[in-house]
Structures are given as structure tokens and as C-alpha cells.
């Protein structure tokens, strides 16, 4: 990923927090000699420095993804930035965004307990507090049948790149103008970018 120095995130804990917040990712690998991508939720295990997830078994990407270098992209909020918001029209439009690229080696998980544990972790993360749903209340035979329809995997992380393009290459005054305009909208991406820009100005 192209990362000018203004936009680089190199604090591991900050990158981990981003991955945990924006866990629905795109996993890229080579499949039958061509690029292939699958969109899926991934769980981070910080202590193992690894990601866990699963493919639908009919998705053939898993068949040759093992032992390749895998690229996983986590995309955060993003939005258009208009030059009309600046103090001068001598500018061009741009796009602000936050993104993390994770590289690693994928291994298929065969152990049934590890597969169920990874599914439990996913449910625990995304079910709302107080939800009556958990895998323990589902009939074991049903879970066993469903687990046969997936291929679980672990990605051992070898490298992470992270970029927060938040107009840091512009003056503080211009950044404040951008924030004001973004906060006037109801678009959630705009509001999240404005919030991240405000935090950045406080550093």
C-alpha cells in the first residue's frame, strides 16, 4: 500500500484496535493463477498475532490459498473531500479514509473443537448484549452439520500496513474547515472521519 509519511500508522495497538472495530474484511489470494477475493468477518487473536475465519466450503478459494502469502484488507470509514470547503479554490478533490492491510500465511483448521471455538468467538463478538442467542443453545447435531459446510482457517500475520489519510498534509485551519463541513451531514462515514480528524488534531 502506498503510504506517504503523513498518513502512516505504525503503532501496533492502534492497528489492532482498528482490525477489531472493522472486522469485516476482504481476503485476497491467487486461485487457479488469477487474483481472487472473498468478503468475510475475521477475528483477531492478538496473543497469537493471527486472524481466524472461515470460507463457505463451496467457495473454492480455500483449495489453493494454504501456504500462499495472503493479503487481507480492512476498510474503515471513508468520504469525499470537496475543495469548495477550503479557504481557497486552488485545490483538487480528494478522499479521506482509513485502511489496514495484513499479510500472512493461511493454514486450514481441521480440529473440530477449534472450529467451534472460532465460531463461538464470532457470535460472542457480534451478538448484542443480552441476546438470548449463543451456539450452546443450538442442537449439537445441527452445529455439526453446519460446520461441515465451512472451511475454517488461521492466518499467521507476517506484516501489517496501516494508513489514515485525514488531510494531515493540509494546514490546521483547512483541516478544521473540512471537519465543520463533514459534521453538517448525516452521513455516518463523514461523521466518523470528522471525529478521527478531531482526535488527530489533539495529538
N, C-alpha and C positions, 0 to 999 in steps of 0.2 A: 504494500500500500504506500502511495506517495504521501509523505508526512513532512511538510515544512516545520521547522523548529518551533514556530509559534504555537502549533496545534498538537504537538506531541504529548501523549500521556505516558509517563514511564513509571508511575507508582503502582506496584503490583496490586495492592489492596484496593485502589481506586478501580483498576481494571476488573478485579474480581467482583466488586460491588455492581459494576455495570452489567457483567455477564449474568449475575443473579437477578437483576432487575429486568433485563431484556432477554429472557431465556429462550424465546422462540427464534431459532437461528436457521441459516441456510448452510447445508453441508455439501461441499464440492469435492468430487474425486474424478478420476478417469474411469470411464466404463466403456469397455469394448473399443478403446482407443479414442474416445471423444469425451469432452467435458460433460459432467452430469451433476445435477443438483437436486437435493431433497430439502423441503422445509419441514422442520420438526422441533419440538421442545427438547432442550438439553439441560441436564442437571450438572452443576459444578461440584466436585469434591476437592476442596482446597488442600486438604491434607495429603491427598494422592496426586495433586496437580493434574487432575483428569476430568473429563466430561463423560457423562453416561447418557445413553439414549437408546432408541430402537427404531428399526425400519419395519414397515409392513413387509411380511415375507414375500408377497408377490412383486415388491419393488426390487428389481434385480441389481440395483446399485450395490447392495451388500455383497454380492457374489465375488466381486474383484476389488472391493475397497480395502480389504485387510492388507496390512503391510505397505500400503501406499502412504505418501505424505498427504494428509487430508487438510483442507482449508475449511474452517468454519467461520461464517460472518455473522456477527451480532449487530443488528442495526437499531440504533436508538432514535430519538426524536430528530426531525429534520424539517426545514422550512425555507421558503424563498425569501430573499432579502432584496428589496427594491431600492434602487439609487434615489428614488423620489423622496425617501425618508432622510437623506443626508442633508447637510448644510450646503452642499454644492452638488450640481448635476454632473460634474466632471468625474463620472464613475460608471461602472457597468454592473448589471445584476449579478448576484451570486447566490449560493445556497449554504446555509449553516446546518451542521449535522454532527452527530457523534456516532462513531463506529469502532468496533473491535474485530480484529482478525486473529484467529487462533489456528496454529499449525500443530499437527501431531500425527501419531501413528494409531491406526484403528485396529482393535482386536475384537473378535466375536466372542460373546459370553455364552457359554453352553450350560453353566451351572444353574439349575432351576431356582435355587434359593436366591442367588444373586440377581436373577431376572426379576423375581417377585419383589425383592427388596428395592430394586431400582424403580419399579412401577409404584410401589408404596411411597417412595420419596417424592415422585412426581405428583401423586394425588395429594399428599400431605401439603405440598407447597402451594398448589393451585385451588384446592377446595377452600371456600370461605370459612372463617372461624365459626364454630357452632354447626357446621354442616353435618348432617347425620350420615353422610356417605364416607365409607372407607372400605378398603378391599377385604378387611377382616369379616365384614358382614355379608360378603358375596359368597355364594356357594362355591366351595373349593373346586368342584368339577368344572364349573363354568370358567373360573380363572385359569385352570389348567388347559382347557380347550382354547381360550383366547390367547394364552401365552404361546401356544403352538403356531399362532398366526403372525408372530412377530420375530424379529431377529435382533436381540439385544447386543449392544456393543459398548466398549470403553475406548476413549481416545486419550492417550497419554500426551499431555501438552509438551511440545518441544520449544515453541516460540509464541509470543503474543505481541501484537502491534495494536496501538490504540490511538485514535485521533479525535480531538474535539475541535471542530472548526467553528469558532464562536466570535468571529470578527476581531480576534486579538491583534491582528495586523493593522487595525484602524485605531484612530485616536480614542481616548476615553470619552470625549464629547460625542463622537459619532456612535460609539457603542451604546451610550445612553439613549440617543435618538432612536436607534434600532429597537432597543428594549421597550421604549414607550409605545412604538407602533405595534410591536408584537403583542403587547399586553392589552391593546384595544380590541383584539379579536377574540372570538370564542373558540378558535381552532386550538385543540389541545397540544399539537406539536409546536405551534407558535408559542404558546404559554410555557411549555416545558423548556424550549430553547431560551426564552427570555429569563426564566428562573436560573438556568445554568449560566447565562451571561452575567446576571447579577452576582451570583456566587463567585464567578471568576474575577469580577472587578473588586471584590472584597479581599482577595488574596494579597 
